Amino acid sequence: MSKKKSSNVHIKSVLKSFLILEQFMLAPHEKGIHELSSSTGIPASTTQRLVNTLQTEGYLIQNPITLKYHLGFTLYRLYKSFSQTFNWIEEAGYHIEKLVSKHNETTNLACLEGRNVVYLNKVDSTHIIRPNFNIGTNYPAYCTALGKCLLAYLSPDHIERIISTVKFVKYTENTITDSSALQLELKKIRKQGFAVDNEEFQDDLLCVAAPIINEKLDTIVAAVSVAAPKSRISMEKIYIIKDDLIDTATKISGVVN
């Protein structure tokens, strides 16, 4: 077997292992080999080999009575390391809540994951009609205020690499579907210090986002946004909220630093 072919086999095994672990995230009860095989589409014999490896490394633990598996302590240690790295998220929640109490519109905190944004925290408005984005879920960066804001503060080379992998989808009439247009939009965002999504990802949704910067490292670590239905809020109001949003982002940046 060539080195390249061997490498591909190893990569596929790693991806399949992650897929197995993800099944416990979707439904965190004990699972047997056949259930894991059925839910992932991985043959039972391969599933057994991967589960044995995950068990050896402490990612899974087998119940000696049921012979089924649950998540192991290695993942808990990874979580503890993650939480220490992102311990500022909890304090950021205080500033987010203050912003929501002033404008009563949903406020979100997100970071960049490849070409997508993943929501880390959110505080909902008290309005019945409001945006409904889920924490931990990925959304496309190129057509959301949070995503465009996060992209805009990367290095030019990094932006170019990410944009080259984007598969543009036209979600609405306002969605940017051209890499050149996106590059121009990101330059505008960097210059003005905030990003706006005017019904680019969802119809009737307006959103404004501001960057959270680690000034010591001169890197963007996250972005914070305010989102609301266009039927309730105007672009003029979005630009008013923008000033308070930037102030909130600056305060959270101080926590990160």
Secondary structure in CASP SS format (residue, H / E / C, confidence):
PFRMAT SS
TARGET T0000
AUTHOR 0000-0000-0000
METHOD secondary structure of the structure
MODEL  1
M C 1.00
S C 1.00
K H 1.00
K H 1.00
K H 1.00
S H 1.00
S H 1.00
N H 1.00
V H 1.00
H H 1.00
I H 1.00
K H 1.00
S H 1.00
V H 1.00
L H 1.00
K H 1.00
S H 1.00
F H 1.00
L H 1.00
I H 1.00
L H 1.00
E H 1.00
Q H 1.00
F H 1.00
M H 1.00
L H 1.00
A C 1.00
P C 1.00
H C 1.00
E C 1.00
K E 1.00
G C 1.00
I H 1.00
H H 1.00
E H 1.00
L H 1.00
S H 1.00
S H 1.00
S H 1.00
T H 1.00
G C 1.00
I C 1.00
P C 1.00
A H 1.00
S H 1.00
T H 1.00
T H 1.00
Q H 1.00
R H 1.00
L H 1.00
V H 1.00
N H 1.00
T H 1.00
L H 1.00
Q H 1.00
T H 1.00
E C 1.00
G C 1.00
Y C 1.00
L E 1.00
I E 1.00
Q E 1.00
N C 1.00
P C 1.00
I C 1.00
T C 1.00
L C 1.00
K C 1.00
Y E 1.00
H E 1.00
L E 1.00
G C 1.00
F H 1.00
T H 1.00
L H 1.00
Y H 1.00
R H 1.00
L H 1.00
Y H 1.00
K H 1.00
S H 1.00
F H 1.00
S H 1.00
Q H 1.00
T H 1.00
F C 1.00
N C 1.00
W H 1.00
I H 1.00
E H 1.00
E H 1.00
A H 1.00
G H 1.00
Y H 1.00
H H 1.00
I H 1.00
E H 1.00
K H 1.00
L H 1.00
V H 1.00
S H 1.00
K H 1.00
H H 1.00
N C 1.00
E C 1.00
T E 1.00
T E 1.00
N E 1.00
L E 1.00
A E 1.00
C E 1.00
L E 1.00
E E 1.00
G C 1.00
R C 1.00
N E 1.00
V E 1.00
V E 1.00
Y E 1.00
L E 1.00
N E 1.00
K E 1.00
V E 1.00
D C 1.00
S C 1.00
T C 1.00
H C 1.00
I C 1.00
I C 1.00
R C 1.00
P C 1.00
N C 1.00
F C 1.00
N C 1.00
I C 1.00
G C 1.00
T C 1.00
N E 1.00
Y E 1.00
P E 1.00
A C 1.00
Y C 1.00
C C 1.00
T C 1.00
A H 1.00
L H 1.00
G H 1.00
K H 1.00
C H 1.00
L H 1.00
L H 1.00
A H 1.00
Y C 1.00
L C 1.00
S C 1.00
P H 1.00
D H 1.00
H H 1.00
I H 1.00
E H 1.00
R H 1.00
I H 1.00
I H 1.00
S C 1.00
T C 1.00
V C 1.00
K C 1.00
F C 1.00
V C 1.00
K C 1.00
Y C 1.00
T C 1.00
E C 1.00
N C 1.00
T C 1.00
I C 1.00
T C 1.00
D C 1.00
S H 1.00
S H 1.00
A H 1.00
L H 1.00
Q H 1.00
L H 1.00
E H 1.00
L H 1.00
K H 1.00
K H 1.00
I H 1.00
R H 1.00
K H 1.00
Q H 1.00
G C 1.00
F C 1.00
A E 1.00
V E 1.00
D E 1.00
N E 1.00
E C 1.00
E C 1.00
F C 1.00
Q C 1.00
D C 1.00
D C 1.00
L E 1.00
L E 1.00
C E 1.00
V E 1.00
A E 1.00
A E 1.00
P E 1.00
I E 1.00
I E 1.00
N E 1.00
E C 1.00
K C 1.00
L C 1.00
D C 1.00
T E 1.00
I E 1.00
V E 1.00
A E 1.00
A E 1.00
V E 1.00
S E 1.00
V E 1.00
A E 1.00
A E 1.00
P E 1.00
K C 1.00
S C 1.00
R C 1.00
I C 1.00
S C 1.00
M H 1.00
E H 1.00
K H 1.00
I H 1.00
Y H 1.00
I H 1.00
I H 1.00
K H 1.00
D H 1.00
D H 1.00
L H 1.00
I H 1.00
D H 1.00
T H 1.00
A H 1.00
T H 1.00
K H 1.00
I H 1.00
S H 1.00
G H 1.00
V H 1.00
V H 1.00
N C 1.00
END
